[in-house]
Amino acid sequence: MNVKHSKDDVLKAGMELFRLNGYHNTGTNEILKSAGISRGSFYNFFKDKDDFGAQVLDYYGVWSTDYMKELLRDKRLNPRKRLIHLFDIFVQGYKRDNFKWGCLLVGMSQEVGQINPKLTEACSTNFENFIDVFQVCIVEGQNDGTVSTAQDARSLTIAMLAMYNGALVLMKSGLHEEPLIAFQNQLELMLKP
C-alpha cells in the first residue's frame, strides 16, 4: 500500500520535536519515526537536516505570525490591551504545558545562532516578521494614544520582544513562571502612555 505523506505533517512533527528537544538533540531517525515517513520520502522533501530545520522555522514563523496577526487585529480591544492579551495567552499556554515549551525561534537562535548560517538566516528573517507584526499594533497604539510614545515604534517593539525572549530563556532554565510574571508587569509599564 502506498502511503502519501504530507510535507506539512513532517514540518509539524519537526516543529514539536525541535521545540521540546532542540535542534541538535533531535536526530533524523526521531523525525522519521514521529512523522511516520521513510528516509527516502524525507529526502524527497528536504535536502538535508539543515534544509529541514530552516523550513521548520519558516513553517513555525508563518503559523505564529498568522496567529499573532489575528489576535492583534481584534478591534474589540485597544492596541495596548491587544498586546497584553496576546502575551497573557502565551503565558497561559506555557503554564498549561508545565513550562516545557518555549518559542522555537528563541531556542533555535540560542542553539545554532551564528554557527549555522542557513538556520541563523531563517531565525533572523522570522524574527523580523514578528517585529513587523508587533510594530503595526504599536504604531496604531501610539497614534491613538493607548501606547507610549517615549520610544519610536521599532525600538519599543524590539525592547518588548527582547524582554519577552529573555523571560522565556529564564523560564526554560528553571521551568517556572516568575520570569513571565515579571515580563507581564514590565510590559504594562513599558506600553503605558
N, C-alpha and C positions, 0 to 999 in steps of 0.2 A: 504494500500500500504506500503510495506517495503522499508524504505529509508536506503541506505547504507551510512555510514559516514566514511570519510577518516580521519585517525589519523593525517595526515599532515595538513588537513584543521583545525582541532581542535588546533593543535600546532601553526599554523599561526595566528588564532584568539587570542590565548593566548599571543603570541609574541606582537601583536599590542596593546592589552589591557594593558599588563604589561608595555610596553614602554610608553604608554600615561598616565596611571593612577597609575602605581606602583603595587607591589605585594599585599600589604595589602588593597589597595583601590579597588581591583578587586575581586568581590565576585564570588563564583561558579555559582550562577544564571546568572550573567552577561556573564560569559564564555559560559554557556549553550545556552543562547539566541544568542550571537554573532556567535557561531559555528553552531547553528541550530541543536543541539543534545540533546537528552534526558539525564536525570541524570543517568539512568541505562547504557546507551551507554558510557557515560563519564567514569563511574567506571569500564567498561569492558576494557578501555584503560589505566586507571590510578588508583593507589591505593588510592590516596588522593590528596589534592591540592598541598602539598609539592612535591609529585612524579610528578605531572603535571608541577609544576614550574621548577623542575630540568630537565625534558625532554624538556620544552620550552627553557631553557638556552642552552641545548645541540643542539637543532634544530637551534637556533639562531647562536650558535658558529660555527656549520658546514656551515650554509648558509654564514655567514660573512667570515669565513676562505676561503671558496671556491672563493668567490668574490675577496678577497684581493689577493689570490694567482694568480688569473687570471691577475689582473692589475699589480702585482709586478713581473710577469714573462715576461712582454711585452718588448722584446729586442729592440724595436724601440727607447726606452729612456734608458739613463744610470741609474744605481740603485738610485742615489740621486734624479734624476728627477722623477723616478717612485714613490718614497716615497712622494715627494712633490705633484705630480699629484694626488695620491690616497687621500691625505688629502684635496686637493682642491675639489675633487669630494664630499667628506664627507661634507665639509663646504657648498658647493652649495646646497646639499640636505637639510641641516638644514635651510638654508635661504629660500629655496622653501617652506618648511613646517612651516615657521614662528617660528622656534626655539622651537616647541612644543615637538619634539622627541629628544632623545639622544641615547646613547649606552645602550642597555638593560643590559649588564654586569655591567656597571658603576652604573646604577640606582639600580639594584638588590643588588650589593655589598654594597652600602650605606644603603639600606633599611634592609637587612637581614644578612649582614656580621657578623659573629661571634655569632649570636643569633639563627641561624637555620643551624645546621651542614650539612644537606643534600644540601641545596641551596648554602651554603658557599663553599662546595666542588665542586659543579658544576661551580660556578663562577671561582674559582681558577683554575680548570682544563682547562676551556675555555680561561682564560687569558694566561695561559702557552702556549696554542696552538697559540694564537695571537702573543705572544712573539716569538715563533719558526718561524712563517711566516715572521715577520718583520726582525728577526735576519738573516735569509738566504739572504735577499736582502742587508742588511747592510754589511754582510761578503763579498758578491760579490762586493759591492762598495768599501769596504776597500781594497780588493785585486786589483781592477782595478784603484784605486786612485781617485775615484769620491766621496768618503765618508771619513770623518775624521777618523783618527786612534788614536786620543788623548785618547780615551777610548776603552776598549775591546767591542766587538760587543754586548754582552749581556747587559753590563752596559749602553751602548748607547741606545739600544732598550728599556730597562726599563725606562730610563730617558725620552725618547721621548714619550712613552705611558703614563707615569705619568703626564707629562706636558699636553698632549692632554686630558687625562681624567679629569684633573683639569680644563682645559678650558671648557669642557662640563658641569661640575658642575656649574661653574660660568655663562655659557650661560643659563642654565636652571633656575638659580636663578633670572635672570633678563630678560630672553628672548631676548637677544641681541647678536650681533656678535663681540663685542670688544674683549672678551677673545679669540675667534677663530682667529681673525686677529693677536693678539699678539702671539698666538701659532705659526701661519704660519711664522711670522717674525723670531721668535726664532728657529724654525725648520730649516730654511735656514742657520742660523748661526751655529747651532749645528752640522749639517751634512757637512758643507763646509770643504773641506780638507785644 
